[in-house]
Amino acid sequence: MITAQNAPIPNTPAQYAEIINQCRSLFLKKTTDYGTSWRIMRLPSITDQIFIKAKRIRSIQDKGTQLVADGIHEEFIAIVNYCIIALMQLELGTSDIQDDLATEQVALHYDSQVQITQELLFRKNHDYGEAWRDMRISSMTDIILMKLLRIKQIENNEGFTQVSEGVEGSYRDMLNYAVFCLILMGENKAL
């Protein structure tokens, strides 16, 4: 039995990197299969994709069962990757040309967005003391949904905000929350 005295010390940077490597590997394999078809998506469409994934996670959490093969783990990976797509689209803009980026270019943009987002995580972890480790996965799912509703409102307002940080910070926060959920699931924490 592991007690508080001999419990393993979490290594967030290594766990974060492991999850991101899994997400990145899947993303680049899909890029090989599908090209950069995602480049045609406008931000509201990406937001809606993330929303669908988060709503499905919450539905499975609430019902305790699922009827489609892909589980919560796969949906959190999808949220990570769609958040990175959104961040890349914010940087690059949309494109009507399916294969406008080579896989190597996609990998560079992916890695750049991850690095910026990871730096945000480390700054927040410093201030919050890794409070996310004591949160429930279901609570983080709700926070992701709340941030999605905020983004949708900003998009409905055509980007105008009075005091909000805008959509970029919310995509980064959702990406990090999804990674946190995947870390906790790997540690067998309760949903």
N, C-alpha and C positions, 0 to 999 in steps of 0.2 A: 504494500500500500504506500502511495506517495503522500507524504505530509507536506505542510507548508515549509518545513525546514529543509527537506530534501527534494522539493519540487524543482523540475528543470526551469532555468531562467529563460524566459522568452527571448528569442533573437529576432526581433521584428525585421531588421534589414534583410537577413537571410530568408526569412519566411516570405516577405514581400517579393523578393527577387525570384523565389521559387514559383510563386503564384503567377507573377508576371511572365515568367518564362513559359509556363503552361499556356497562358492566354496568347502570348506572342506566337508560339509555335502553331497553335490552331489557326490564328489569324493569317499567318503567312501561307499555311497550307491551303486555306480557303482562297487566298489571293492567287495562288497558283491555279486552283480549280476554276475560279470565277473571274479572274482579273480584278480590276478595280471598279466593278459595277456599282459599288457603294458611292462612288464619286458623284453620281447623278442625284443623290439624296440631298434635299434641302434640310436645314436644321430642324424645322418642326417635324419632318418625317422621321428623323433620327430620334428626336425626343419621344415621339409616339412609339417607336420600336422599343426603346428602353422602358417606356411606361407599360407596354404589353408584357415584357419580361418580368418587371417588378410586380405587376398585378397577378401574374401567374404564380410567382413565388408566394405571395401573400395568400392566394387562394389555396395552394397546396398546404401551406402552414396552418390555415384555418380548418381545412377539411381533414388534414392528416392522411390524405390519400391523393393519388394522381392516376390518370387514365392514359397519359401519353408518356412514352419512354423517357425522354429527356427529363432529368430531375432538377432539383433546386441548384445543385452544384453547377450544372451546365448553364442554367439561366444566369447565375452570377458571373460566370465567365463571359457570357454574351453581353451582360451589362458593362463589364470592364471594356470589352472590345468595341461596343457601340459608343461608349463615352470617348474612347480614343478616336473613333471615326469622327465624332462630333468635333473634337478638338482639332483634328487634322482639317476638317472642313472649315472650321473657323479661320484657320491659318491660310488654307489654300483656296477656299471658295469652292463652289460646285463646278462640275464639268459635265458636258454632254457626251464626252468621248470616253468610252468604257475603259480602254487601256491607255490612259494618259500618263500613268506612272508605272515604271518597272518595279518588280518585286523588291529589288535592292533599294530603290527610292522609298517605297512604302515602309520598309524596315527602318530606314533612317528617320523618317517622320514619326513612326511609331515610337522608336526609342527616345526621340527628342521629347515627345509629349509625356512619356513615362517618366523621364528624368525630371521634368518640371513638376509633375504631379507628386513624385516621390519626395522631392525637396520640400514641397508644401506639407506633406505628411510628417516629415521629420521635424519641421518647425512647430507644427501643431502638437505632435507627440511631446515635444519639449514642454510646451505650455500646459497641456492637458494631462501629462503623465500617463499616457496610454490608457485612459479611462475606457476606451472602446473594448478593452479586454474583459471588462466587467459588465458589458452590455449584452442583451439578448440579440440573437440574430433577427428575431421578429421585430425588435425595436429598430434595428438598423434598416430593415426592409421598409418600415414605416417612414423613416427619415429619407430614404431614397425616393419613396413616393411623394413625400412632402416637397422635396427639392424639384421633382418633376413637375408638380403642380405649379410651383413658383416659376419654373422655366416656361411652362405653357402660358402663364399669365404675361410674362415679359414678352414672349413671342406674339401673343394676341395684342399687346400694346406696341407692336412693331419695334421692340427693343428699347423703348423709352422707359427709364426708371427715375425715381426721385432720390432714393437713398440706397438702392440695392447695388450689390457688386456686379450684377449682370450674370449672363449665363455661363461664361467660362469657368468661374469659380465653382459653380454648382456642378458642372460636369466633372470637374476634378474631385470635388467632395464625394460625388456618387461613385466614381471610380475607386476611390480609397475605401469607402464603406463596403463596396462589393469585395474588394481584396480582403478587408477585415473579416467579412463573413466567411470567405473561403478559408482563411487562416483558422478561424474558430471552428469551422466544420471539420477541418483537418485535425484539430485538437479534440474533436468529439464533444463540443459544447452543445448545450440544448438549443433547439430552434426557438 
